[in-house]
Amino acid sequence: MNIINNETENAKLYELFLAIYFNDVEKVIDFKNRYPQLYAMKNSFLIDGQKETHSFDLMNLTFFNQAIWSVDSWINEIRPFIEKIRQQTTQMLDYWRSELGRHDIMRTIEYNHYWDCFYCEDPAVTNEIGLSESIQDYVKNGYREIDLMLYNRAECFDFIETKRLLELEANPDITFYENKEDEMRYNGYNILDRIGDECSFLGSCEVLPYFKKYDFYVYYSNISKKIINNLFGDLLGLAAHEEMYKLLTSCLYDKKQS
């Protein structure tokens, strides 16, 4: 891995970050030709989280795009725009395949390694759901531990354990209430709602508007680290939520089919 030695060096890569983020193959190639040494550092870009600085391979931005724009839930009014982004994402994927000399390329990171950059709970915490509520307190109220553990692992974006729990027939479509008063107020925890609501918010209110304002981000000459971090967190977060929602709902679909 090439090492980025200072903030100035990293800031020069913002141009490449934006080109890859918005699937602009021509600008990626242009950057490579102008700054070959900086281009070689694309696999060690620095992202600031709330608790630490993460090293990140910019190629993963393309796989975030793939996860986001391939879903079919976008409304009909913006379908032409979505299709345009899908085509650009495919072109960007083809560029990476050519660069690496192989077809079978995929995301090289786990989303929850960057848990402090998006709406993700600490993966190390395995005994809580929602707002630091104890799983055992809910078990005492009659809920199944396996269903509560599914909530925990899904909100921590632990895909391997989430899949295992689903295969053991954990139910993702349960709302957990602490007491009767919360139940009457519909104030409970439901993992499908939790993941689905964030998909809607990030997609409609954050990521899609970024792509509609593409020229602003690409041609803004003095873009800040804060903006870069926000762009990163929202694209990463939406991709993670879309993939988790797909995993959870595929389980429900399989049950209906059986």
TADA-V189495 format. One record per backbone hydrogen bond with DSSP energy under -0.5 kcal/mol. CO is the residue of the C=O (numbers start at 1). NH is the residue of the N-H. E is the energy in kcal/mol with one decimal. If there is no record, write none. Layout:
CO|NH|E  CO|NH|E
This chain:
3|5|-0.6  6|10|-1.9  7|11|-2.9  8|12|-1.5  9|13|-0.6  10|13|-1.1  11|14|-1.7  12|15|-0.6  13|17|-2.8  14|18|-2.6  15|19|-1.9  16|20|-2.5  17|21|-2.9  18|22|-2.2  19|24|-3.2  20|23|-1.6  23|25|-1.1  24|28|-1.8  25|29|-2.6  26|30|-2.3  27|31|-2.4  28|32|-2.3  29|33|-2.1  30|34|-2.1  31|35|-3.2  35|39|-2.9  36|40|-1.6  38|41|-2.0  39|42|-1.8  41|44|-2.3  42|45|-0.7  42|58|-2.8  45|47|-0.5  45|56|-2.6  47|49|-0.6  47|54|-3.5  52|49|-3.1  52|54|-0.5  54|47|-3.0  56|45|-1.9  56|58|-0.7  57|60|-2.0  58|61|-1.7  59|62|-1.4  59|63|-0.7  60|64|-1.9  61|65|-2.1  62|66|-2.1  63|67|-2.1  64|68|-1.9  65|69|-2.7  66|70|-1.1  68|71|-0.9  75|78|-1.3  76|79|-1.4  78|82|-2.4  79|83|-2.9  80|84|-1.7  81|85|-2.0  82|86|-2.5  83|87|-2.2  84|88|-2.1  85|89|-2.6  86|90|-2.4  87|91|-2.1  88|92|-2.0  89|93|-2.4  90|94|-2.3  91|95|-1.8  92|96|-2.0  93|97|-2.3  94|98|-2.1  95|99|-2.5  96|100|-2.7  97|101|-1.4  97|102|-1.3  103|105|-1.9  110|113|-1.8  111|114|-2.0  112|115|-1.2  114|117|-2.5  115|118|-0.8  115|120|-0.6  116|50|-0.8  118|120|-2.2  122|125|-2.0  124|126|-0.8  127|135|-2.2  129|133|-2.5  130|132|-1.7  133|129|-2.2  134|138|-1.1  135|139|-2.0  136|140|-2.0  137|141|-0.6  138|143|-1.8  139|142|-1.9  144|148|-1.7  145|149|-2.7  146|150|-1.6  147|151|-1.8  148|152|-2.3  149|153|-2.9  150|154|-2.4  151|155|-2.5  152|156|-1.0  153|158|-2.7  154|157|-1.2  155|121|-2.3  157|112|-0.5  157|159|-1.1  158|162|-2.4  159|163|-2.4  160|164|-1.9  161|165|-2.5  162|166|-2.2  163|167|-2.2  164|168|-1.1  165|170|-2.4  166|169|-1.9  170|172|-0.6  172|192|-0.9  174|176|-0.5  174|191|-0.5  175|177|-0.5  176|189|-2.1  179|183|-1.8  180|184|-2.3  181|185|-1.4  182|187|-3.2  183|186|-1.1  186|188|-0.9  188|190|-0.5  189|176|-2.8  190|194|-2.6  191|195|-2.5  192|196|-2.7  193|197|-2.8  194|198|-1.1  195|199|-1.9  196|200|-2.1  197|201|-2.4  198|202|-2.7  199|203|-2.3  200|204|-2.5  201|205|-2.6  201|206|-0.6  202|206|-1.2  202|207|-2.8  203|208|-1.8  206|210|-1.6  207|211|-1.9  208|212|-1.8  209|213|-1.3  211|214|-1.1  213|216|-0.8  213|217|-1.4  214|218|-2.4  215|219|-2.4  216|220|-1.0  219|221|-0.7  220|223|-0.7  224|228|-1.9  225|229|-2.7  226|230|-2.2  227|231|-2.7  228|232|-2.5  229|233|-2.7  230|234|-2.2  231|235|-2.1  232|236|-2.8  233|237|-2.5  234|238|-2.4  235|239|-2.2  236|240|-2.5  237|241|-2.5  238|242|-2.8  239|243|-2.2  240|244|-2.2  241|245|-2.8  242|246|-2.1  243|247|-1.9  244|248|-2.6  245|249|-2.6  246|250|-1.8  247|251|-1.1  248|252|-1.1  249|253|-2.3  250|254|-2.3  251|255|-1.7  252|256|-1.7  253|257|-1.9  254|258|-1.3
